[in-house]
Amino acid sequence: MKVYILYEHDLLVSAWTPTVHSIFLNQQVAIKEMERLNAKGEYRYSVIEKSVIK
């Protein structure tokens, strides 16, 4: 099973210390939310795919 983790990067602190913002089961939903949040410009968001054991 795969999950898609939406990370928040605080641009004022460090791009190397992301914080988990949300976890999704659907890649398209995760990417859509990332794009929506990135359009605001306050923080930078990224999606990473992770495999989890059932």
PDBQT receptor file of N, H, CA, C and O in Angstrom, charges set to zero:
ATOM      1  N   MET A   1       0.846  -1.172   0.000  1.00  0.00    +0.000 N 
ATOM      2  CA  MET A   1       0.000   0.000   0.000  1.00  0.00    +0.000 C 
ATOM      3  C   MET A   1       0.899   1.245   0.000  1.00  0.00    +0.000 C 
ATOM      4  O   MET A   1       1.924   1.286   0.680  1.00  0.00    +0.000 OA
ATOM      5  N   LYS A   2       0.499   2.236  -0.763  1.00  0.00    +0.000 N 
ATOM      6  H   LYS A   2      -0.334   2.202  -1.315  1.00  0.00    +0.000 HD
ATOM      7  CA  LYS A   2       1.277   3.469  -0.829  1.00  0.00    +0.000 C 
ATOM      8  C   LYS A   2       0.475   4.626  -0.257  1.00  0.00    +0.000 C 
ATOM      9  O   LYS A   2      -0.742   4.698  -0.425  1.00  0.00    +0.000 OA
ATOM     10  N   VAL A   3       1.169   5.528   0.420  1.00  0.00    +0.000 N 
ATOM     11  H   VAL A   3       2.158   5.469   0.557  1.00  0.00    +0.000 HD
ATOM     12  CA  VAL A   3       0.567   6.762   0.895  1.00  0.00    +0.000 C 
ATOM     13  C   VAL A   3       1.383   7.920   0.325  1.00  0.00    +0.000 C 
ATOM     14  O   VAL A   3       2.539   7.753  -0.063  1.00  0.00    +0.000 OA
ATOM     15  N   TYR A   4       0.770   9.071   0.285  1.00  0.00    +0.000 N 
ATOM     16  H   TYR A   4      -0.169   9.207   0.600  1.00  0.00    +0.000 HD
ATOM     17  CA  TYR A   4       1.412  10.262  -0.262  1.00  0.00    +0.000 C 
ATOM     18  C   TYR A   4       1.434  11.310   0.837  1.00  0.00    +0.000 C 
ATOM     19  O   TYR A   4       0.392  11.773   1.301  1.00  0.00    +0.000 OA
ATOM     20  N   ILE A   5       2.640  11.671   1.240  1.00  0.00    +0.000 N 
ATOM     21  H   ILE A   5       3.487  11.295   0.863  1.00  0.00    +0.000 HD
ATOM     22  CA  ILE A   5       2.822  12.588   2.361  1.00  0.00    +0.000 C 
ATOM     23  C   ILE A   5       3.072  13.987   1.820  1.00  0.00    +0.000 C 
ATOM     24  O   ILE A   5       3.972  14.202   1.007  1.00  0.00    +0.000 OA
ATOM     25  N   LEU A   6       2.267  14.930   2.278  1.00  0.00    +0.000 N 
ATOM     26  H   LEU A   6       1.536  14.756   2.937  1.00  0.00    +0.000 HD
ATOM     27  CA  LEU A   6       2.410  16.326   1.887  1.00  0.00    +0.000 C 
ATOM     28  C   LEU A   6       3.245  17.012   2.966  1.00  0.00    +0.000 C 
ATOM     29  O   LEU A   6       2.824  17.130   4.117  1.00  0.00    +0.000 OA
ATOM     30  N   TYR A   7       4.432  17.461   2.572  1.00  0.00    +0.000 N 
ATOM     31  H   TYR A   7       4.774  17.366   1.638  1.00  0.00    +0.000 HD
ATOM     32  CA  TYR A   7       5.351  18.117   3.493  1.00  0.00    +0.000 C 
ATOM     33  C   TYR A   7       5.289  19.624   3.335  1.00  0.00    +0.000 C 
ATOM     34  O   TYR A   7       5.122  20.136   2.228  1.00  0.00    +0.000 OA
ATOM     35  N   GLU A   8       5.423  20.321   4.433  1.00  0.00    +0.000 N 
ATOM     36  H   GLU A   8       5.559  19.905   5.332  1.00  0.00    +0.000 HD
ATOM     37  CA  GLU A   8       5.499  21.781   4.454  1.00  0.00    +0.000 C 
ATOM     38  C   GLU A   8       6.936  22.176   4.766  1.00  0.00    +0.000 C 
ATOM     39  O   GLU A   8       7.528  21.712   5.740  1.00  0.00    +0.000 OA
ATOM     40  N   HIS A   9       7.483  23.040   3.923  1.00  0.00    +0.000 N 
ATOM     41  H   HIS A   9       7.003  23.418   3.132  1.00  0.00    +0.000 HD
ATOM     42  CA  HIS A   9       8.841  23.535   4.119  1.00  0.00    +0.000 C 
ATOM     43  C   HIS A   9       8.757  25.001   4.519  1.00  0.00    +0.000 C 
ATOM     44  O   HIS A   9       8.259  25.825   3.752  1.00  0.00    +0.000 OA
ATOM     45  N   ASP A  10       9.232  25.329   5.694  1.00  0.00    +0.000 N 
ATOM     46  H   ASP A  10       9.636  24.660   6.317  1.00  0.00    +0.000 HD
ATOM     47  CA  ASP A  10       9.253  26.723   6.133  1.00  0.00    +0.000 C 
ATOM     48  C   ASP A  10      10.447  27.407   5.490  1.00  0.00    +0.000 C 
ATOM     49  O   ASP A  10      11.592  27.110   5.830  1.00  0.00    +0.000 OA
ATOM     50  N   LEU A  11      10.191  28.309   4.576  1.00  0.00    +0.000 N 
ATOM     51  H   LEU A  11       9.261  28.551   4.299  1.00  0.00    +0.000 HD
ATOM     52  CA  LEU A  11      11.269  28.938   3.818  1.00  0.00    +0.000 C 
ATOM     53  C   LEU A  11      12.117  29.881   4.662  1.00  0.00    +0.000 C 
ATOM     54  O   LEU A  11      13.250  30.189   4.291  1.00  0.00    +0.000 OA
ATOM     55  N   LEU A  12      11.587  30.342   5.786  1.00  0.00    +0.000 N 
ATOM     56  H   LEU A  12      10.667  30.091   6.087  1.00  0.00    +0.000 HD
ATOM     57  CA  LEU A  12      12.357  31.237   6.646  1.00  0.00    +0.000 C 
ATOM     58  C   LEU A  12      13.320  30.488   7.550  1.00  0.00    +0.000 C 
ATOM     59  O   LEU A  12      14.338  31.042   7.964  1.00  0.00    +0.000 OA
ATOM     60  N   VAL A  13      13.011  29.230   7.864  1.00  0.00    +0.000 N 
ATOM     61  H   VAL A  13      12.184  28.779   7.528  1.00  0.00    +0.000 HD
ATOM     62  CA  VAL A  13      13.862  28.462   8.771  1.00  0.00    +0.000 C 
ATOM     63  C   VAL A  13      14.870  27.659   7.972  1.00  0.00    +0.000 C 
ATOM     64  O   VAL A  13      16.069  27.933   8.016  1.00  0.00    +0.000 OA
ATOM     65  N   SER A  14      14.385  26.671   7.245  1.00  0.00    +0.000 N 
ATOM     66  H   SER A  14      13.411  26.448   7.209  1.00  0.00    +0.000 HD
ATOM     67  CA  SER A  14      15.286  25.843   6.441  1.00  0.00    +0.000 C 
ATOM     68  C   SER A  14      14.458  24.914   5.573  1.00  0.00    +0.000 C 
ATOM     69  O   SER A  14      13.485  24.322   6.040  1.00  0.00    +0.000 OA
ATOM     70  N   ALA A  15      14.834  24.787   4.328  1.00  0.00    +0.000 N 
ATOM     71  H   ALA A  15      15.624  25.268   3.948  1.00  0.00    +0.000 HD
ATOM     72  CA  ALA A  15      14.154  23.854   3.429  1.00  0.00    +0.000 C 
ATOM     73  C   ALA A  15      14.507  22.411   3.787  1.00  0.00    +0.000 C 
ATOM     74  O   ALA A  15      13.903  21.482   3.251  1.00  0.00    +0.000 OA
ATOM     75  N   TRP A  16      15.460  22.211   4.667  1.00  0.00    +0.000 N 
ATOM     76  H   TRP A  16      15.951  22.965   5.103  1.00  0.00    +0.000 HD
ATOM     77  CA  TRP A  16      15.908  20.861   5.028  1.00  0.00    +0.000 C 
ATOM     78  C   TRP A  16      15.140  20.271   6.196  1.00  0.00    +0.000 C 
ATOM     79  O   TRP A  16      15.373  19.120   6.566  1.00  0.00    +0.000 OA
ATOM     80  N   THR A  17      14.226  21.037   6.785  1.00  0.00    +0.000 N 
ATOM     81  H   THR A  17      14.036  21.972   6.484  1.00  0.00    +0.000 HD
ATOM     82  CA  THR A  17      13.460  20.525   7.923  1.00  0.00    +0.000 C 
ATOM     83  C   THR A  17      11.968  20.568   7.609  1.00  0.00    +0.000 C 
ATOM     84  O   THR A  17      11.248  21.404   8.155  1.00  0.00    +0.000 OA
ATOM     85  N   PRO A  18      11.496  19.680   6.742  1.00  0.00    +0.000 N 
ATOM     86  CA  PRO A  18      10.071  19.682   6.406  1.00  0.00    +0.000 C 
ATOM     87  C   PRO A  18       9.218  19.131   7.544  1.00  0.00    +0.000 C 
ATOM     88  O   PRO A  18       9.680  18.337   8.363  1.00  0.00    +0.000 OA
ATOM     89  N   THR A  19       7.979  19.566   7.574  1.00  0.00    +0.000 N 
ATOM     90  H   THR A  19       7.604  20.211   6.908  1.00  0.00    +0.000 HD
ATOM     91  CA  THR A  19       6.999  19.112   8.552  1.00  0.00    +0.000 C 
ATOM     92  C   THR A  19       5.874  18.417   7.802  1.00  0.00    +0.000 C 
ATOM     93  O   THR A  19       5.441  18.890   6.751  1.00  0.00    +0.000 OA
ATOM     94  N   VAL A  20       5.398  17.298   8.336  1.00  0.00    +0.000 N 
ATOM     95  H   VAL A  20       5.750  16.914   9.190  1.00  0.00    +0.000 HD
ATOM     96  CA  VAL A  20       4.280  16.607   7.706  1.00  0.00    +0.000 C 
ATOM     97  C   VAL A  20       3.037  17.477   7.856  1.00  0.00    +0.000 C 
ATOM     98  O   VAL A  20       2.669  17.869   8.963  1.00  0.00    +0.000 OA
ATOM     99  N   HIS A  21       2.404  17.769   6.743  1.00  0.00    +0.000 N 
ATOM    100  H   HIS A  21       2.703  17.451   5.843  1.00  0.00    +0.000 HD
ATOM    101  CA  HIS A  21       1.186  18.583   6.736  1.00  0.00    +0.000 C 
ATOM    102  C   HIS A  21      -0.048  17.687   6.662  1.00  0.00    +0.000 C 
ATOM    103  O   HIS A  21      -0.993  17.866   7.430  1.00  0.00    +0.000 OA
ATOM    104  N   SER A  22      -0.042  16.713   5.728  1.00  0.00    +0.000 N 
ATOM    105  H   SER A  22       0.725  16.568   5.104  1.00  0.00    +0.000 HD
ATOM    106  CA  SER A  22      -1.174  15.809   5.530  1.00  0.00    +0.000 C 
ATOM    107  C   SER A  22      -0.691  14.498   4.932  1.00  0.00    +0.000 C 
ATOM    108  O   SER A  22       0.405  14.415   4.377  1.00  0.00    +0.000 OA
ATOM    109  N   ILE A  23      -1.527  13.478   5.054  1.00  0.00    +0.000 N 
ATOM    110  H   ILE A  23      -2.418  13.545   5.504  1.00  0.00    +0.000 HD
ATOM    111  CA  ILE A  23      -1.246  12.179   4.450  1.00  0.00    +0.000 C 
ATOM    112  C   ILE A  23      -2.458  11.790   3.597  1.00  0.00    +0.000 C 
ATOM    113  O   ILE A  23      -3.599  11.868   4.053  1.00  0.00    +0.000 OA
ATOM    114  N   PHE A  24      -2.198  11.373   2.358  1.00  0.00    +0.000 N 
ATOM    115  H   PHE A  24      -1.272  11.310   1.988  1.00  0.00    +0.000 HD
ATOM    116  CA  PHE A  24      -3.264  11.028   1.426  1.00  0.00    +0.000 C 
ATOM    117  C   PHE A  24      -3.074   9.607   0.915  1.00  0.00    +0.000 C 
ATOM    118  O   PHE A  24      -1.957   9.093   0.871  1.00  0.00    +0.000 OA
ATOM    119  N   LEU A  25      -4.177   8.982   0.530  1.00  0.00    +0.000 N 
ATOM    120  H   LEU A  25      -5.085   9.400   0.566  1.00  0.00    +0.000 HD
ATOM    121  CA  LEU A  25      -4.126   7.666  -0.093  1.00  0.00    +0.000 C 
ATOM    122  C   LEU A  25      -4.163   7.778  -1.610  1.00  0.00    +0.000 C 
ATOM    123  O   LEU A  25      -3.840   6.816  -2.307  1.00  0.00    +0.000 OA
ATOM    124  N   ASN A  26      -4.545   8.923  -2.122  1.00  0.00    +0.000 N 
ATOM    125  H   ASN A  26      -4.807   9.704  -1.555  1.00  0.00    +0.000 HD
ATOM    126  CA  ASN A  26      -4.689   9.138  -3.555  1.00  0.00    +0.000 C 
ATOM    127  C   ASN A  26      -3.672  10.176  -4.023  1.00  0.00    +0.000 C 
ATOM    128  O   ASN A  26      -3.626  11.289  -3.500  1.00  0.00    +0.000 OA
ATOM    129  N   GLN A  27      -2.856   9.804  -5.010  1.00  0.00    +0.000 N 
ATOM    130  H   GLN A  27      -2.893   8.900  -5.435  1.00  0.00    +0.000 HD
ATOM    131  CA  GLN A  27      -1.793  10.688  -5.482  1.00  0.00    +0.000 C 
ATOM    132  C   GLN A  27      -2.342  11.967  -6.113  1.00  0.00    +0.000 C 
ATOM    133  O   GLN A  27      -1.806  13.050  -5.879  1.00  0.00    +0.000 OA
ATOM    134  N   GLN A  28      -3.403  11.850  -6.907  1.00  0.00    +0.000 N 
ATOM    135  H   GLN A  28      -3.839  10.969  -7.096  1.00  0.00    +0.000 HD
ATOM    136  CA  GLN A  28      -3.952  13.022  -7.576  1.00  0.00    +0.000 C 
ATOM    137  C   GLN A  28      -4.485  14.046  -6.573  1.00  0.00    +0.000 C 
ATOM    138  O   GLN A  28      -4.322  15.251  -6.763  1.00  0.00    +0.000 OA
ATOM    139  N   VAL A  29      -5.116  13.566  -5.517  1.00  0.00    +0.000 N 
ATOM    140  H   VAL A  29      -5.249  12.587  -5.363  1.00  0.00    +0.000 HD
ATOM    141  CA  VAL A  29      -5.637  14.467  -4.490  1.00  0.00    +0.000 C 
ATOM    142  C   VAL A  29      -4.484  15.164  -3.773  1.00  0.00    +0.000 C 
ATOM    143  O   VAL A  29      -4.557  16.360  -3.490  1.00  0.00    +0.000 OA
ATOM    144  N   ALA A  30      -3.429  14.423  -3.480  1.00  0.00    +0.000 N 
ATOM    145  H   ALA A  30      -3.369  13.451  -3.710  1.00  0.00    +0.000 HD
ATOM    146  CA  ALA A  30      -2.259  14.996  -2.805  1.00  0.00    +0.000 C 
ATOM    147  C   ALA A  30      -1.612  16.084  -3.660  1.00  0.00    +0.000 C 
ATOM    148  O   ALA A  30      -1.252  17.145  -3.150  1.00  0.00    +0.000 OA
ATOM    149  N   ILE A  31      -1.466  15.821  -4.945  1.00  0.00    +0.000 N 
ATOM    150  H   ILE A  31      -1.758  14.959  -5.358  1.00  0.00    +0.000 HD
ATOM    151  CA  ILE A  31      -0.839  16.790  -5.842  1.00  0.00    +0.000 C 
ATOM    152  C   ILE A  31      -1.719  18.032  -5.999  1.00  0.00    +0.000 C 
ATOM    153  O   ILE A  31      -1.212  19.153  -6.034  1.00  0.00    +0.000 OA
ATOM    154  N   LYS A  32      -3.017  17.835  -6.093  1.00  0.00    +0.000 N 
ATOM    155  H   LYS A  32      -3.429  16.924  -6.065  1.00  0.00    +0.000 HD
ATOM    156  CA  LYS A  32      -3.942  18.968  -6.221  1.00  0.00    +0.000 C 
ATOM    157  C   LYS A  32      -3.868  19.865  -4.984  1.00  0.00    +0.000 C 
ATOM    158  O   LYS A  32      -3.848  21.091  -5.100  1.00  0.00    +0.000 OA
ATOM    159  N   GLU A  33      -3.829  19.253  -3.808  1.00  0.00    +0.000 N 
ATOM    160  H   GLU A  33      -3.845  18.258  -3.713  1.00  0.00    +0.000 HD
ATOM    161  CA  GLU A  33      -3.717  20.025  -2.565  1.00  0.00    +0.000 C 
ATOM    162  C   GLU A  33      -2.369  20.741  -2.489  1.00  0.00    +0.000 C 
ATOM    163  O   GLU A  33      -2.307  21.889  -2.050  1.00  0.00    +0.000 OA
ATOM    164  N   MET A  34      -1.297  20.085  -2.907  1.00  0.00    +0.000 N 
ATOM    165  H   MET A  34      -1.347  19.152  -3.263  1.00  0.00    +0.000 HD
ATOM    166  CA  MET A  34       0.026  20.705  -2.924  1.00  0.00    +0.000 C 
ATOM    167  C   MET A  34       0.019  21.939  -3.829  1.00  0.00    +0.000 C 
ATOM    168  O   MET A  34       0.528  22.993  -3.446  1.00  0.00    +0.000 OA
ATOM    169  N   GLU A  35      -0.547  21.812  -5.010  1.00  0.00    +0.000 N 
ATOM    170  H   GLU A  35      -0.959  20.956  -5.321  1.00  0.00    +0.000 HD
ATOM    171  CA  GLU A  35      -0.596  22.937  -5.945  1.00  0.00    +0.000 C 
ATOM    172  C   GLU A  35      -1.430  24.090  -5.388  1.00  0.00    +0.000 C 
ATOM    173  O   GLU A  35      -1.073  25.257  -5.549  1.00  0.00    +0.000 OA
ATOM    174  N   ARG A  36      -2.537  23.757  -4.735  1.00  0.00    +0.000 N 
ATOM    175  H   ARG A  36      -2.827  22.809  -4.605  1.00  0.00    +0.000 HD
ATOM    176  CA  ARG A  36      -3.391  24.783  -4.132  1.00  0.00    +0.000 C 
ATOM    177  C   ARG A  36      -2.637  25.553  -3.054  1.00  0.00    +0.000 C 
ATOM    178  O   ARG A  36      -2.693  26.782  -3.001  1.00  0.00    +0.000 OA
ATOM    179  N   LEU A  37      -1.941  24.827  -2.205  1.00  0.00    +0.000 N 
ATOM    180  H   LEU A  37      -1.895  23.829  -2.248  1.00  0.00    +0.000 HD
ATOM    181  CA  LEU A  37      -1.206  25.467  -1.117  1.00  0.00    +0.000 C 
ATOM    182  C   LEU A  37      -0.001  26.252  -1.630  1.00  0.00    +0.000 C 
ATOM    183  O   LEU A  37       0.293  27.333  -1.121  1.00  0.00    +0.000 OA
ATOM    184  N   ASN A  38       0.696  25.720  -2.629  1.00  0.00    +0.000 N 
ATOM    185  H   ASN A  38       0.457  24.841  -3.043  1.00  0.00    +0.000 HD
ATOM    186  CA  ASN A  38       1.850  26.420  -3.190  1.00  0.00    +0.000 C 
ATOM    187  C   ASN A  38       1.449  27.733  -3.851  1.00  0.00    +0.000 C 
ATOM    188  O   ASN A  38       2.246  28.670  -3.903  1.00  0.00    +0.000 OA
ATOM    189  N   ALA A  39       0.220  27.809  -4.357  1.00  0.00    +0.000 N 
ATOM    190  H   ALA A  39      -0.427  27.048  -4.315  1.00  0.00    +0.000 HD
ATOM    191  CA  ALA A  39      -0.253  29.033  -5.002  1.00  0.00    +0.000 C 
ATOM    192  C   ALA A  39      -0.362  30.187  -4.009  1.00  0.00    +0.000 C 
ATOM    193  O   ALA A  39      -0.286  31.352  -4.400  1.00  0.00    +0.000 OA
ATOM    194  N   LYS A  40      -0.540  29.871  -2.726  1.00  0.00    +0.000 N 
ATOM    195  H   LYS A  40      -0.602  28.925  -2.407  1.00  0.00    +0.000 HD
ATOM    196  CA  LYS A  40      -0.620  30.905  -1.697  1.00  0.00    +0.000 C 
ATOM    197  C   LYS A  40       0.730  31.580  -1.472  1.00  0.00    +0.000 C 
ATOM    198  O   LYS A  40       0.789  32.769  -1.158  1.00  0.00    +0.000 OA
ATOM    199  N   GLY A  41       1.816  30.820  -1.634  1.00  0.00    +0.000 N 
ATOM    200  H   GLY A  41       1.769  29.855  -1.889  1.00  0.00    +0.000 HD
ATOM    201  CA  GLY A  41       3.159  31.376  -1.549  1.00  0.00    +0.000 C 
ATOM    202  C   GLY A  41       3.729  31.587  -0.160  1.00  0.00    +0.000 C 
ATOM    203  O   GLY A  41       4.843  32.096  -0.034  1.00  0.00    +0.000 OA
ATOM    204  N   GLU A  42       3.009  31.216   0.883  1.00  0.00    +0.000 N 
ATOM    205  H   GLU A  42       2.104  30.802   0.780  1.00  0.00    +0.000 HD
ATOM    206  CA  GLU A  42       3.520  31.423   2.242  1.00  0.00    +0.000 C 
ATOM    207  C   GLU A  42       4.589  30.394   2.597  1.00  0.00    +0.000 C 
ATOM    208  O   GLU A  42       5.607  30.722   3.206  1.00  0.00    +0.000 OA
ATOM    209  N   TYR A  43       4.348  29.174   2.214  1.00  0.00    +0.000 N 
ATOM    210  H   TYR A  43       3.521  28.908   1.718  1.00  0.00    +0.000 HD
ATOM    211  CA  TYR A  43       5.278  28.077   2.469  1.00  0.00    +0.000 C 
ATOM    212  C   TYR A  43       5.456  27.307   1.167  1.00  0.00    +0.000 C 
ATOM    213  O   TYR A  43       4.741  27.545   0.193  1.00  0.00    +0.000 OA
ATOM    214  N   ARG A  44       6.405  26.390   1.156  1.00  0.00    +0.000 N 
ATOM    215  H   ARG A  44       6.986  26.196   1.947  1.00  0.00    +0.000 HD
ATOM    216  CA  ARG A  44       6.613  25.517   0.005  1.00  0.00    +0.000 C 
ATOM    217  C   ARG A  44       6.170  24.124   0.414  1.00  0.00    +0.000 C 
ATOM    218  O   ARG A  44       6.512  23.648   1.496  1.00  0.00    +0.000 OA
ATOM    219  N   TYR A  45       5.411  23.476  -0.450  1.00  0.00    +0.000 N 
ATOM    220  H   TYR A  45       5.133  23.863  -1.329  1.00  0.00    +0.000 HD
ATOM    221  CA  TYR A  45       4.905  22.143  -0.161  1.00  0.00    +0.000 C 
ATOM    222  C   TYR A  45       5.416  21.155  -1.192  1.00  0.00    +0.000 C 
ATOM    223  O   TYR A  45       5.621  21.508  -2.354  1.00  0.00    +0.000 OA
ATOM    224  N   SER A  46       5.620  19.917  -0.764  1.00  0.00    +0.000 N 
ATOM    225  H   SER A  46       5.453  19.631   0.180  1.00  0.00    +0.000 HD
ATOM    226  CA  SER A  46       6.034  18.855  -1.675  1.00  0.00    +0.000 C 
ATOM    227  C   SER A  46       5.344  17.559  -1.279  1.00  0.00    +0.000 C 
ATOM    228  O   SER A  46       4.963  17.372  -0.123  1.00  0.00    +0.000 OA
ATOM    229  N   VAL A  47       5.185  16.659  -2.261  1.00  0.00    +0.000 N 
ATOM    230  H   VAL A  47       5.494  16.811  -3.200  1.00  0.00    +0.000 HD
ATOM    231  CA  VAL A  47       4.548  15.365  -2.023  1.00  0.00    +0.000 C 
ATOM    232  C   VAL A  47       5.593  14.279  -2.251  1.00  0.00    +0.000 C 
ATOM    233  O   VAL A  47       6.324  14.294  -3.242  1.00  0.00    +0.000 OA
ATOM    234  N   ILE A  48       5.646  13.342  -1.316  1.00  0.00    +0.000 N 
ATOM    235  H   ILE A  48       5.053  13.330  -0.512  1.00  0.00    +0.000 HD
ATOM    236  CA  ILE A  48       6.564  12.213  -1.423  1.00  0.00    +0.000 C 
ATOM    237  C   ILE A  48       5.768  10.921  -1.251  1.00  0.00    +0.000 C 
ATOM    238  O   ILE A  48       4.937  10.810  -0.350  1.00  0.00    +0.000 OA
ATOM    239  N   GLU A  49       6.029   9.951  -2.116  1.00  0.00    +0.000 N 
ATOM    240  H   GLU A  49       6.705  10.040  -2.848  1.00  0.00    +0.000 HD
ATOM    241  CA  GLU A  49       5.357   8.658  -2.051  1.00  0.00    +0.000 C 
ATOM    242  C   GLU A  49       6.128   7.736  -1.099  1.00  0.00    +0.000 C 
ATOM    243  O   GLU A  49       7.354   7.639  -1.167  1.00  0.00    +0.000 OA
ATOM    244  N   LYS A  50       5.395   7.069  -0.221  1.00  0.00    +0.000 N 
ATOM    245  H   LYS A  50       4.399   7.148  -0.166  1.00  0.00    +0.000 HD
ATOM    246  CA  LYS A  50       5.992   6.109   0.710  1.00  0.00    +0.000 C 
ATOM    247  C   LYS A  50       5.194   4.821   0.694  1.00  0.00    +0.000 C 
ATOM    248  O   LYS A  50       3.965   4.847   0.625  1.00  0.00    +0.000 OA
ATOM    249  N   SER A  51       5.880   3.709   0.758  1.00  0.00    +0.000 N 
ATOM    250  H   SER A  51       6.879   3.688   0.814  1.00  0.00    +0.000 HD
ATOM    251  CA  SER A  51       5.221   2.411   0.863  1.00  0.00    +0.000 C 
ATOM    252  C   SER A  51       5.059   2.061   2.329  1.00  0.00    +0.000 C 
ATOM    253  O   SER A  51       5.966   2.263   3.136  1.00  0.00    +0.000 OA
ATOM    254  N   VAL A  52       3.898   1.535   2.658  1.00  0.00    +0.000 N 
ATOM    255  H   VAL A  52       3.161   1.370   2.002  1.00  0.00    +0.000 HD
ATOM    256  CA  VAL A  52       3.636   1.103   4.031  1.00  0.00    +0.000 C 
ATOM    257  C   VAL A  52       3.173  -0.343   4.017  1.00  0.00    +0.000 C 
ATOM    258  O   VAL A  52       2.615  -0.815   3.027  1.00  0.00    +0.000 OA
ATOM    259  N   ILE A  53       3.403  -1.033   5.103  1.00  0.00    +0.000 N 
ATOM    260  H   ILE A  53       3.856  -0.649   5.908  1.00  0.00    +0.000 HD
ATOM    261  CA  ILE A  53       3.006  -2.436   5.218  1.00  0.00    +0.000 C 
ATOM    262  C   ILE A  53       1.534  -2.498   5.621  1.00  0.00    +0.000 C 
ATOM    263  O   ILE A  53       1.089  -1.742   6.485  1.00  0.00    +0.000 OA
ATOM    264  N   LYS A  54       0.790  -3.393   4.999  1.00  0.00    +0.000 N 
ATOM    265  H   LYS A  54       1.152  -4.007   4.298  1.00  0.00    +0.000 HD
ATOM    266  CA  LYS A  54      -0.633  -3.560   5.321  1.00  0.00    +0.000 C 
ATOM    267  C   LYS A  54      -0.779  -4.170   6.682  1.00  0.00    +0.000 C 
ATOM    268  O   LYS A  54      -1.899  -4.393   7.142  1.00  0.00    +0.000 OA
TER     269      LYS A  54
